[in-house]
Each structure stands twice: as structure tokens, then as C-alpha cells.
Amino acid sequence: MVKTYSSTSGDRVRLQEWSPGTWEPHFYFQGKQLFYNRIPFNNRAERAIEIPIALEFLQRQSGSLLEVGNVLQYYETGTLPPRRIVDKFEQGDGIDNCDIMDMQPAEERFQSIISISTVEHVGQGSDPTGGFGETSVRSDLEAPLKAIVRLYELLEMGGKALITVPFGKLLDGGWYIQFSSEYLERLFLRYGMPREAVTVGYMKWVAREKKWRNPRQCWVEATAEEMKEVRYDHLFSGARGIAVLELTKIVETCAVMEHEALDPLVYERMLPFHRVLAPLGRLKKLLS
């Protein structure tokens, strides 16, 4: 059975008492009090909680480390461990430009892997600014799930991975997939991930300050059921809900069952006005 974490009564009390004039410096995740990220780079949405969740995970790890998607470099505080960084599109010092799907477990394994808001883009189209994404390959809507399986396979036995993805109503955003419970379930039913190898926690956005650069925010733990209608925020180019997956390597390979008969998934697509907002949100994100 997949282990999940959900809202606590304390979270609900804090939510009831919250008002725009009482922004808390911290939030709670899986029984831990963590402080919101306040480094301003791209800090209008889920980065506010993803970064502290990632740092807490890294404090519990040792040995070889792989980061998939170049994110943590923008939040270096001198406490991050040495790691290999792979990013298919972003160029820069210390970044290996390779496709995670081309990495072979037989050639290299890692004790720990971290991937912040990256796998949802694997196998999807180009983003509205043309900054990253595939331009000549038709999207594979389940490629993000295949990427999670590949990360699992790249772990050493007993190793751990932390992966964050946007979560809520299943959405084909063109250059990303927003996960849902039904979509995540395919990780087990079609791609053979052992359920006992996965722990999932959920965080839901509640509010942010009315300013563009580095607004203070309020996020709370939630259940998957509470987030099933949550939609992506195209104007702020960020998620209003995330799933945090922690994987533990307990078997060498996953028994992929791609031909398993499953009911087709129904993906929501961007509405016309979302297609207008998305490039604006992405452009503002890049310029901030």
C-alpha cells in the first residue's frame, strides 16, 4: 500500500486562523516545521515550499547524489552537497546536457536522487517562450511516469529519491503534465513500481501576497481527494498543488506492463484564454 500523509487537525486550525495580515514564516510537512524559501528567484508559487522540502531531504542523505533538472543552483546557500546535475536543455557550468531517459542503470547508480518540478516536462512539448521542451517530437503523455521509473532504476539498492510534481486535476499543459491520483496510479498498474517503495505527501496553495516579486505565501498539507479539482496557475506560471514523492529502492527493476488494459485517462487541455496567459506568465517568470 502506498503511504500517504494528509492534513492534520493542527493544519486546519492554522488555516482557520489565517488572514492576509498574519503571514507565517513557516509551514508544516509530514510532521516537520519548515521555513518558506525567501530567496526571490522564481519564488511566486511552489518553489516557496519545494526548496525547504528538498533541503530537509538532502540533510538525511549521504553518498553519491544526482539532481535531475537544474534547480538548486539558484538557491545555493553553501550547505548543498556536491552532486551531478543533468538537465537536457539548460546550459551552464556544472550541468550535463543529457536526457534522463538515456542514462543507463547498468553504467551508473546513485545513493540519492532529487528532482524538483522537472519530470512533468519529460517527453512534452516546448514551453510558450521556446526556452525548453521538445519541438519536433510528438508528446508522450505518460513519459513523466516513465521518467520516475528511470530515476528509481538509477538508485542503488536502499537509495532514496525525492521528486516533486504539480498535482490536482489531470492536465495536459502542452509542455507539462499536471498529475492526478488516477495518473499517479499508473505508476503502479502499468509501470510496475512497487507500492511499498513510494511515499506521497501533498501540499495545497492557499494564498499569496498581492505582488509579483517574491510574495509571501500560505501552503497547507492536504489529501489527494481535497486537491482533485486544483488547477494550474497559468498567470503566475506555477502550481497550486504539488505531490511530493519519496522513493526507496527495494527491487532492482520494475515489471513494466505497458499493454495492461486500463481505462483511458481524460486530460483537461488549456482553454483559449489560458493559452494567452501562459506565455505572459512564463515571460514574467524568466524576467523576474
Buried (B, 14 or more C-beta within 10 A) or exposed (E): EBEEBBBBEEBEEBBEEBEEEEBBEEBBBBEEEBBBBEBEEBBBBBBBBBBBBBBBBBEEBEEBBBBBBBBBBEBEEEEBEEBBBBBBBBEEEEBEEEBBBEBEBEEEBBBBBBBBBBBBBBBBBBBBBEBBBBEEEEBBBBBBBBBBBBBBBBBBEEBBBBBBBBBBBBBBBBBBBBBBBBBBBBBBEBBBBBEEBBBBBBBBBBBBBEEEEBBBBBBBBBBBEBBBEBBBBBEBBBBBBBBBBBBBBEBEEBEEBEEEEEEEBEBBEBEEEBEBBBBEBBBBBEEB
